[in-house]
Every structure is written in structure tokens, then in C-alpha cells.
Amino acid sequence: MGADSREVMNIRQASQYLGVSPDTLYKYVYEEKIPAFKLGNRWKFKKTILDTWMEQKSSVGEAKSTKKKPRAARAAAGGQ
């Protein structure tokens, strides 16, 4: 069984896959920033949905970076 056969991942597996700590992943789940579902009392993540989510986030991030000033620049321009 290879890594691709793990379509549904738990918090630990998903955090390794995404390269974030389990604590950060829990935070994203509770803030509804990342797609997840509960199976019993455990959070689960579907790999294909995470892949789609990451693809959307990366394309949105690229679009935002060309349209908006960085947060620090906006704060500095906004008044003191």
C-alpha cells in the first residue's frame, strides 16, 4: 500500500502531508479555513479535496499578490 492509497487522512497524516503542525491544522479546522469532516469524534481529511483546496488557495494567493499591497504597507498608508 503506497501513500496514494490513503485517500482519507487523520490529523497527523494530513499535517505531515500539508507541512504544518497538528496544532495549526486543528486551528484551521475550527476556524473553518480548511475542508475537513468528522468521523465519529475524529477529524478526517480527504486527500483529493485537500489537493483541490491547495490549488485554489495558491491561485487565489497569486491573484491577491498582484492586486493588493502587503498588509504592512496598507497599515502604514492608512494613518497613524
N, C-alpha and C positions, 0 to 999 in steps of 0.2 A: 504494500500500500504506500503510494507516494503522497507528497504534500497536496497534490491536486485533488486527491480523493477526499480530502477534508473540506467538504462544502460548508458544513456548519461548524463554527468555531466557538470555543468558550472565551471568557475574558482574557485568560493567559495567552491562548493561541492567537487571538485577534490582536492583542497588544504587541506580540512579537511580530506578527505579520505587518502591522502598521508602523512599527518602530516607535511606539510610545509606551509609557509605563501603564500597568493595570490601573493605578490610581487616576491617571489622566483619562484613560478610557472610561472609567466609571463616571468621572466628572462630565465628559462629553455625552454619555448616555443620559444622565439625569438632567442635563441642560438641553436634551433633545437635539444635539448637534450632529449625531451620528446615528445611522439606522441600526436598530437592534430590536430583539424581541425576547420575551421571557418564555422559557420552557420550564414549567414548574416554578421554582424560585431562583432559577439561574438565568443570567443574561446570555443570549446567544447571538452570533453574528453570521450572516450568510456571505460567503466569500464573493459571489458574483455581485451581490448588492453593494458590498464594500468597494469592490473594483469600480463599479459604476459611480458610486458616491465620490471616490477619489478622483475619477476622471472629471466629474462635474466641478469639484472643488478646484482642481488645477486649472481648468479652463476659465472658471469664474475669477480665480486669483489673477490670471494673466490679464483678463479684461479689466479688472479693477485697477491693476497696477498702471495701466496705460491711461486711465481716466481720472483717477483721484490722486491727490497729493498724499504723501505719508502722513500719518496721524500727528506726528510731532510738528510737521510744517503747518498743518491745519490749525493746531492749537496755538502756535506762535502767531499766525496771521489773525486769529480770532480775537485778539485783545488781551490785555493783561490786567 
